[in-house]
């Protein structure tokens, strides 16, 4: 049976000259691995241009329960992205988010609210023209809510240190190394107060950006035991340095 679903491309792998394996987060079936047949036709060549990290797709898929590798009947653009394909900074953010999500999400776990958040986040990244240097860090924070590990927002004059293990602001320094000092905790507090992905007025130095990103990855590793080490985080750091 063929099912229509929206999707977000996370990774593609060349399986043979005529086949690709695509890791796609779908709205109807969660994260899935698909076998996609590639022809030399002009249509299929244009479809290859859609298969980039975090691109939004409309899919017609075959779905069988308890099958590891599904099949795709047709792919088209779910929404035409205007800026992301031509902006090296946004492309790098997309590469990082795709790798992060691929390592964080489990296959076959459907969560439509999570999917909609990620889908709309890509649209926000594409739309934003100026204030997106810290987009990925805010995305990682917002994602904690959907994965059930959202930090407590309890910053105060006395609780100025963010403890990554306790997932909240505390008084004084803990007896371990997984915490942010006062200045970085303040920046983290300013970040989590933002209402949307437009970070106008919110500034981070290159060092602060790298440190907060590394801290957010540490946070996920501490609480969910993933994503582990990310190759694209180094590329991200270089592009935004």
TORDRENKOL-694685 format. One record per residue (C-alpha): residue number from 1; residue in three letters; chain; x, y, z. Coordinates in steps of 0.2 Angstrom, whole numbers, always signed. Layout:
N
@pos=NUM code=ala unit=A c1=X c2=Y c3=Z .
...
REM end
This chain:
241
@pos=1 code=unk unit=A c1=+0 c2=+0 c3=+0 .
@pos=2 code=unk unit=A c1=+6 c2=+17 c3=-4 .
@pos=3 code=unk unit=A c1=+6 c2=+31 c3=+9 .
@pos=4 code=unk unit=A c1=+8 c2=+50 c3=+7 .
@pos=5 code=unk unit=A c1=+19 c2=+58 c3=+20 .
@pos=6 code=unk unit=A c1=+30 c2=+73 c3=+23 .
@pos=7 code=unk unit=A c1=+48 c2=+70 c3=+26 .
@pos=8 code=unk unit=A c1=+64 c2=+78 c3=+31 .
@pos=9 code=unk unit=A c1=+80 c2=+71 c3=+23 .
@pos=10 code=unk unit=A c1=+94 c2=+67 c3=+36 .
@pos=11 code=unk unit=A c1=+106 c2=+57 c3=+26 .
@pos=12 code=unk unit=A c1=+109 c2=+49 c3=+9 .
@pos=13 code=unk unit=A c1=+121 c2=+35 c3=+5 .
@pos=14 code=unk unit=A c1=+125 c2=+28 c3=-12 .
@pos=15 code=unk unit=A c1=+121 c2=+10 c3=-12 .
@pos=16 code=unk unit=A c1=+125 c2=+7 c3=-31 .
@pos=17 code=unk unit=A c1=+125 c2=+16 c3=-47 .
@pos=18 code=unk unit=A c1=+106 c2=+15 c3=-47 .
@pos=19 code=unk unit=A c1=+101 c2=+15 c3=-29 .
@pos=20 code=unk unit=A c1=+102 c2=+26 c3=-14 .
@pos=21 code=unk unit=A c1=+98 c2=+23 c3=+4 .
@pos=22 code=unk unit=A c1=+90 c2=+38 c3=+12 .
@pos=23 code=unk unit=A c1=+87 c2=+41 c3=+30 .
@pos=24 code=unk unit=A c1=+71 c2=+52 c3=+31 .
@pos=25 code=unk unit=A c1=+61 c2=+58 c3=+46 .
@pos=26 code=unk unit=A c1=+43 c2=+56 c3=+41 .
@pos=27 code=unk unit=A c1=+28 c2=+63 c3=+49 .
@pos=28 code=unk unit=A c1=+18 c2=+47 c3=+48 .
@pos=29 code=unk unit=A c1=+31 c2=+34 c3=+52 .
@pos=30 code=unk unit=A c1=+45 c2=+43 c3=+61 .
@pos=31 code=unk unit=A c1=+63 c2=+40 c3=+56 .
@pos=32 code=unk unit=A c1=+64 c2=+27 c3=+41 .
@pos=33 code=unk unit=A c1=+77 c2=+20 c3=+30 .
@pos=34 code=unk unit=A c1=+72 c2=+20 c3=+12 .
@pos=35 code=unk unit=A c1=+79 c2=+12 c3=-4 .
@pos=36 code=unk unit=A c1=+77 c2=+24 c3=-18 .
@pos=37 code=unk unit=A c1=+80 c2=+19 c3=-36 .
@pos=38 code=unk unit=A c1=+89 c2=+32 c3=-47 .
@pos=39 code=unk unit=A c1=+87 c2=+33 c3=-66 .
@pos=40 code=unk unit=A c1=+96 c2=+44 c3=-79 .
@pos=41 code=unk unit=A c1=+80 c2=+53 c3=-83 .
@pos=42 code=unk unit=A c1=+79 c2=+72 c3=-81 .
@pos=43 code=unk unit=A c1=+66 c2=+70 c3=-67 .
@pos=44 code=unk unit=A c1=+77 c2=+59 c3=-57 .
@pos=45 code=unk unit=A c1=+92 c2=+70 c3=-59 .
@pos=46 code=unk unit=A c1=+82 c2=+85 c3=-53 .
@pos=47 code=unk unit=A c1=+76 c2=+75 c3=-38 .
@pos=48 code=unk unit=A c1=+94 c2=+72 c3=-33 .
@pos=49 code=unk unit=A c1=+95 c2=+91 c3=-30 .
@pos=50 code=unk unit=A c1=+81 c2=+89 c3=-17 .
@pos=51 code=unk unit=A c1=+91 c2=+76 c3=-7 .
@pos=52 code=unk unit=A c1=+101 c2=+88 c3=+4 .
@pos=53 code=unk unit=A c1=+102 c2=+88 c3=+23 .
@pos=54 code=unk unit=A c1=+86 c2=+95 c3=+31 .
@pos=55 code=unk unit=A c1=+77 c2=+98 c3=+14 .
@pos=56 code=unk unit=A c1=+58 c2=+96 c3=+16 .
@pos=57 code=unk unit=A c1=+50 c2=+83 c3=+5 .
@pos=58 code=unk unit=A c1=+33 c2=+76 c3=+0 .
@pos=59 code=unk unit=A c1=+34 c2=+57 c3=-2 .
@pos=60 code=unk unit=A c1=+24 c2=+43 c3=-8 .
@pos=61 code=unk unit=A c1=+31 c2=+28 c3=+1 .
@pos=62 code=unk unit=A c1=+28 c2=+9 c3=+3 .
@pos=63 code=unk unit=A c1=+27 c2=+4 c3=+21 .
@pos=64 code=unk unit=A c1=+28 c2=-13 c3=+29 .
@pos=65 code=unk unit=A c1=+29 c2=-15 c3=+47 .
@pos=66 code=unk unit=A c1=+44 c2=-24 c3=+54 .
@pos=67 code=unk unit=A c1=+54 c2=-21 c3=+38 .
@pos=68 code=unk unit=A c1=+71 c2=-13 c3=+40 .
@pos=69 code=unk unit=A c1=+72 c2=-5 c3=+23 .
@pos=70 code=unk unit=A c1=+57 c2=+3 c3=+15 .
@pos=71 code=unk unit=A c1=+54 c2=+9 c3=-3 .
@pos=72 code=unk unit=A c1=+49 c2=+26 c3=-10 .
@pos=73 code=unk unit=A c1=+38 c2=+28 c3=-25 .
@pos=74 code=unk unit=A c1=+40 c2=+46 c3=-28 .
@pos=75 code=unk unit=A c1=+48 c2=+62 c3=-20 .
@pos=76 code=unk unit=A c1=+45 c2=+80 c3=-23 .
@pos=77 code=unk unit=A c1=+49 c2=+96 c3=-14 .
@pos=78 code=unk unit=A c1=+38 c2=+99 c3=+2 .
@pos=79 code=unk unit=A c1=+42 c2=+117 c3=+2 .
@pos=80 code=unk unit=A c1=+54 c2=+126 c3=-10 .
@pos=81 code=unk unit=A c1=+68 c2=+133 c3=+1 .
@pos=82 code=unk unit=A c1=+73 c2=+150 c3=-5 .
@pos=83 code=unk unit=A c1=+89 c2=+155 c3=+5 .
@pos=84 code=unk unit=A c1=+96 c2=+139 c3=+13 .
@pos=85 code=unk unit=A c1=+103 c2=+131 c3=-4 .
@pos=86 code=unk unit=A c1=+113 c2=+147 c3=-7 .
@pos=87 code=unk unit=A c1=+120 c2=+151 c3=+10 .
@pos=88 code=unk unit=A c1=+135 c2=+142 c3=+16 .
@pos=89 code=unk unit=A c1=+131 c2=+146 c3=+34 .
@pos=90 code=unk unit=A c1=+114 c2=+139 c3=+33 .
@pos=91 code=unk unit=A c1=+120 c2=+124 c3=+24 .
@pos=92 code=unk unit=A c1=+133 c2=+120 c3=+38 .
@pos=93 code=unk unit=A c1=+119 c2=+122 c3=+51 .
@pos=94 code=unk unit=A c1=+108 c2=+110 c3=+41 .
@pos=95 code=unk unit=A c1=+122 c2=+98 c3=+40 .
@pos=96 code=unk unit=A c1=+125 c2=+98 c3=+59 .
@pos=97 code=unk unit=A c1=+106 c2=+97 c3=+63 .
@pos=98 code=unk unit=A c1=+104 c2=+82 c3=+51 .
@pos=99 code=unk unit=A c1=+119 c2=+73 c3=+59 .
@pos=100 code=unk unit=A c1=+113 c2=+77 c3=+76 .
@pos=101 code=unk unit=A c1=+95 c2=+71 c3=+73 .
@pos=102 code=unk unit=A c1=+100 c2=+55 c3=+64 .
@pos=103 code=unk unit=A c1=+110 c2=+50 c3=+80 .
@pos=104 code=unk unit=A c1=+97 c2=+56 c3=+92 .
@pos=105 code=unk unit=A c1=+81 c2=+49 c3=+85 .
@pos=106 code=unk unit=A c1=+76 c2=+31 c3=+85 .
@pos=107 code=unk unit=A c1=+68 c2=+22 c3=+70 .
@pos=108 code=unk unit=A c1=+49 c2=+19 c3=+69 .
@pos=109 code=unk unit=A c1=+45 c2=+31 c3=+83 .
@pos=110 code=unk unit=A c1=+31 c2=+42 c3=+77 .
@pos=111 code=unk unit=A c1=+30 c2=+59 c3=+85 .
@pos=112 code=unk unit=A c1=+20 c2=+71 c3=+74 .
@pos=113 code=unk unit=A c1=+23 c2=+86 c3=+86 .
@pos=114 code=unk unit=A c1=+42 c2=+83 c3=+85 .
@pos=115 code=unk unit=A c1=+41 c2=+82 c3=+67 .
@pos=116 code=unk unit=A c1=+31 c2=+98 c3=+65 .
@pos=117 code=unk unit=A c1=+43 c2=+107 c3=+76 .
@pos=118 code=unk unit=A c1=+58 c2=+101 c3=+66 .
@pos=119 code=unk unit=A c1=+49 c2=+105 c3=+49 .
@pos=120 code=unk unit=A c1=+44 c2=+122 c3=+55 .
@pos=121 code=unk unit=A c1=+62 c2=+125 c3=+61 .
@pos=122 code=unk unit=A c1=+69 c2=+122 c3=+44 .
@pos=123 code=unk unit=A c1=+57 c2=+135 c3=+37 .
@pos=124 code=unk unit=A c1=+62 c2=+148 c3=+50 .
@pos=125 code=unk unit=A c1=+80 c2=+145 c3=+46 .
@pos=126 code=unk unit=A c1=+77 c2=+147 c3=+28 .
@pos=127 code=unk unit=A c1=+67 c2=+163 c3=+31 .
@pos=128 code=unk unit=A c1=+79 c2=+172 c3=+43 .
@pos=129 code=unk unit=A c1=+90 c2=+183 c3=+34 .
@pos=130 code=unk unit=A c1=+101 c2=+191 c3=+48 .
@pos=131 code=unk unit=A c1=+100 c2=+184 c3=+65 .
@pos=132 code=unk unit=A c1=+104 c2=+165 c3=+64 .
@pos=133 code=unk unit=A c1=+122 c2=+162 c3=+70 .
@pos=134 code=unk unit=A c1=+116 c2=+154 c3=+86 .
@pos=135 code=unk unit=A c1=+101 c2=+145 c3=+77 .
@pos=136 code=unk unit=A c1=+108 c2=+128 c3=+80 .
@pos=137 code=unk unit=A c1=+111 c2=+130 c3=+99 .
@pos=138 code=unk unit=A c1=+93 c2=+137 c3=+102 .
@pos=139 code=unk unit=A c1=+86 c2=+122 c3=+91 .
@pos=140 code=unk unit=A c1=+95 c2=+110 c3=+103 .
@pos=141 code=unk unit=A c1=+88 c2=+118 c3=+118 .
@pos=142 code=unk unit=A c1=+70 c2=+118 c3=+111 .
@pos=143 code=unk unit=A c1=+72 c2=+100 c3=+106 .
@pos=144 code=unk unit=A c1=+75 c2=+95 c3=+124 .
@pos=145 code=unk unit=A c1=+56 c2=+98 c3=+127 .
@pos=146 code=unk unit=A c1=+51 c2=+86 c3=+114 .
@pos=147 code=unk unit=A c1=+63 c2=+73 c3=+120 .
@pos=148 code=unk unit=A c1=+58 c2=+74 c3=+138 .
@pos=149 code=unk unit=A c1=+74 c2=+82 c3=+145 .
@pos=150 code=unk unit=A c1=+70 c2=+100 c3=+146 .
@pos=151 code=unk unit=A c1=+81 c2=+110 c3=+158 .
@pos=152 code=unk unit=A c1=+73 c2=+119 c3=+173 .
@pos=153 code=unk unit=A c1=+73 c2=+138 c3=+170 .
@pos=154 code=unk unit=A c1=+76 c2=+143 c3=+188 .
@pos=155 code=unk unit=A c1=+89 c2=+156 c3=+186 .
@pos=156 code=unk unit=A c1=+90 c2=+169 c3=+200 .
@pos=157 code=unk unit=A c1=+102 c2=+181 c3=+209 .
@pos=158 code=unk unit=A c1=+107 c2=+166 c3=+220 .
@pos=159 code=unk unit=A c1=+106 c2=+152 c3=+207 .
@pos=160 code=unk unit=A c1=+119 c2=+158 c3=+194 .
@pos=161 code=unk unit=A c1=+127 c2=+141 c3=+189 .
@pos=162 code=unk unit=A c1=+119 c2=+130 c3=+176 .
@pos=163 code=unk unit=A c1=+122 c2=+111 c3=+181 .
@pos=164 code=unk unit=A c1=+121 c2=+100 c3=+166 .
@pos=165 code=unk unit=A c1=+119 c2=+84 c3=+176 .
@pos=166 code=unk unit=A c1=+105 c2=+92 c3=+187 .
@pos=167 code=unk unit=A c1=+98 c2=+101 c3=+172 .
@pos=168 code=unk unit=A c1=+95 c2=+117 c3=+182 .
@pos=169 code=unk unit=A c1=+103 c2=+132 c3=+189 .
@pos=170 code=unk unit=A c1=+111 c2=+130 c3=+206 .
@pos=171 code=unk unit=A c1=+120 c2=+139 c3=+220 .
@pos=172 code=unk unit=A c1=+138 c2=+138 c3=+219 .
@pos=173 code=unk unit=A c1=+149 c2=+126 c3=+209 .
@pos=174 code=unk unit=A c1=+145 c2=+107 c3=+209 .
@pos=175 code=unk unit=A c1=+159 c2=+94 c3=+213 .
@pos=176 code=unk unit=A c1=+160 c2=+89 c3=+195 .
@pos=177 code=unk unit=A c1=+165 c2=+97 c3=+178 .
@pos=178 code=unk unit=A c1=+148 c2=+97 c3=+169 .
@pos=179 code=unk unit=A c1=+143 c2=+115 c3=+173 .
@pos=180 code=unk unit=A c1=+143 c2=+132 c3=+165 .
@pos=181 code=unk unit=A c1=+152 c2=+146 c3=+175 .
@pos=182 code=unk unit=A c1=+142 c2=+162 c3=+179 .
@pos=183 code=unk unit=A c1=+145 c2=+171 c3=+163 .
@pos=184 code=unk unit=A c1=+141 c2=+157 c3=+152 .
@pos=185 code=unk unit=A c1=+126 c2=+152 c3=+163 .
@pos=186 code=unk unit=A c1=+120 c2=+170 c3=+160 .
@pos=187 code=unk unit=A c1=+121 c2=+168 c3=+142 .
@pos=188 code=unk unit=A c1=+112 c2=+151 c3=+142 .
@pos=189 code=unk unit=A c1=+98 c2=+159 c3=+152 .
@pos=190 code=unk unit=A c1=+97 c2=+173 c3=+139 .
@pos=191 code=unk unit=A c1=+96 c2=+160 c3=+126 .
@pos=192 code=unk unit=A c1=+82 c2=+150 c3=+134 .
@pos=193 code=unk unit=A c1=+72 c2=+166 c3=+136 .
@pos=194 code=unk unit=A c1=+70 c2=+169 c3=+118 .
@pos=195 code=unk unit=A c1=+53 c2=+166 c3=+111 .
@pos=196 code=unk unit=A c1=+58 c2=+161 c3=+93 .
@pos=197 code=unk unit=A c1=+73 c2=+158 c3=+82 .
@pos=198 code=unk unit=A c1=+76 c2=+176 c3=+78 .
@pos=199 code=unk unit=A c1=+90 c2=+181 c3=+90 .
@pos=200 code=unk unit=A c1=+90 c2=+199 c3=+87 .
@pos=201 code=unk unit=A c1=+99 c2=+207 c3=+102 .
@pos=202 code=unk unit=A c1=+106 c2=+191 c3=+108 .
@pos=203 code=unk unit=A c1=+125 c2=+190 c3=+105 .
@pos=204 code=unk unit=A c1=+138 c2=+177 c3=+108 .
@pos=205 code=unk unit=A c1=+157 c2=+178 c3=+105 .
@pos=206 code=unk unit=A c1=+164 c2=+164 c3=+94 .
@pos=207 code=unk unit=A c1=+171 c2=+156 c3=+110 .
@pos=208 code=unk unit=A c1=+154 c2=+157 c3=+119 .
@pos=209 code=unk unit=A c1=+146 c2=+149 c3=+104 .
@pos=210 code=unk unit=A c1=+158 c2=+135 c3=+103 .
@pos=211 code=unk unit=A c1=+157 c2=+132 c3=+122 .
@pos=212 code=unk unit=A c1=+138 c2=+132 c3=+123 .
@pos=213 code=unk unit=A c1=+136 c2=+121 c3=+108 .
@pos=214 code=unk unit=A c1=+148 c2=+108 c3=+116 .
@pos=215 code=unk unit=A c1=+139 c2=+110 c3=+132 .
@pos=216 code=unk unit=A c1=+122 c2=+106 c3=+124 .
@pos=217 code=unk unit=A c1=+130 c2=+91 c3=+116 .
@pos=218 code=unk unit=A c1=+137 c2=+86 c3=+133 .
@pos=219 code=unk unit=A c1=+119 c2=+88 c3=+140 .
@pos=220 code=unk unit=A c1=+112 c2=+76 c3=+128 .
@pos=221 code=unk unit=A c1=+125 c2=+63 c3=+131 .
@pos=222 code=unk unit=A c1=+123 c2=+65 c3=+150 .
@pos=223 code=unk unit=A c1=+104 c2=+63 c3=+149 .
@pos=224 code=unk unit=A c1=+101 c2=+52 c3=+134 .
@pos=225 code=unk unit=A c1=+117 c2=+44 c3=+131 .
@pos=226 code=unk unit=A c1=+118 c2=+51 c3=+113 .
@pos=227 code=unk unit=A c1=+123 c2=+58 c3=+101 .
@pos=228 code=unk unit=A c1=+141 c2=+55 c3=+105 .
@pos=229 code=unk unit=A c1=+154 c2=+63 c3=+94 .
@pos=230 code=unk unit=A c1=+148 c2=+73 c3=+79 .
@pos=231 code=unk unit=A c1=+159 c2=+76 c3=+64 .
@pos=232 code=unk unit=A c1=+150 c2=+91 c3=+58 .
@pos=233 code=unk unit=A c1=+152 c2=+101 c3=+74 .
@pos=234 code=unk unit=A c1=+170 c2=+104 c3=+70 .
@pos=235 code=unk unit=A c1=+165 c2=+110 c3=+52 .
@pos=236 code=unk unit=A c1=+152 c2=+121 c3=+61 .
@pos=237 code=unk unit=A c1=+165 c2=+129 c3=+72 .
@pos=238 code=unk unit=A c1=+176 c2=+133 c3=+58 .
@pos=239 code=unk unit=A c1=+163 c2=+141 c3=+47 .
@pos=240 code=unk unit=A c1=+157 c2=+152 c3=+61 .
@pos=241 code=unk unit=A c1=+174 c2=+156 c3=+68 .
REM end
